[in-house]
């Protein structure tokens, strides 16, 4: 396999996870350069890795030795930067969400199609072994008719977290709060498991933090297959540790419970019941920088393989758009006080 040159735009926050994922794929990928508006941060990463750095990402995009660009900037900038990457002929791997509006999501997808470059979006939870197992079993009809699919995500993000960047907790640049920034991973998995959403009835609120967006969100979902769902999310719950995100799937033939990337309960009619305990350690519940990096490594390897074999990446732009649409429907329902039908 050819070794693909990577550039990373945005080296704060989630950027180092992309960088580590590239370095951990040294047989397939090579880190060429990074870009960040904060020169001291970009320079530090560059010196540590003996690479070049830029404060203007458009200058970095002129390099012929960069094949793929990872976009790890504030969420409200994802779409604009991804389009610039595509127009420069670079394949694009964007940190979730693809963008915070459907119009910009669609524009990114269209630009990548026009320029014939690959577009992938980081949803690392889809790479976990147990996530893939659940998806396969549901596609095979193991649970029979699906009845209910639930999300419960009660995390902690302190005021200092939101104060760490002017963009955090704003509608313009963050696009939302606990739903758009944190629970989007579970919302993506829920719709991946349960299928397309038909209607959303929701309420959101800002309970504790001094931010524009929600730190609590609740929604009743009806899926197109007739099943119901509940989304319960917050970043205002102390201490945030010891309570990982949880998805429950109930069908006519059984129940599967998924916590912190693992199946913890498996009870299907005619099969031996299985329960397992997970280690209650912080993996992002209270500390946003303590999430595991394995998923980024897998998706970066997948992007290299997708380019090499001319196939779609693991999570396409079209797939990544789905969770954004559900969240925007939740915001619309909460604002209008009414049930909202999808597509928007």
Secondary structure by P-SEA (a helix, b strand, c coil): ccbbbbbbcccccaaaaaaaaaaaacccccccbbbbccaaaaaaaaaaccbbbbccaaaaaacccccbbbbbccccaaaaaaaaaaaabbbbbbcccccccaaaaaaaaaaaaaabbbbbbbccccccaaaaaaaaaaaacccccccbbbbbbbbbbcccccccccccccccccccccccccaaaaaaaaaaacccccccccccccccccccccccccbbbbccccccbbbbbbccccccccccbbbbbbcccbbbbbccccccbbbcccccbbbbbcccccccccccccccaaaaaaaaaaaaaaaaacccccccaaaaaaaaaaaaaaaaaaaacccccccc
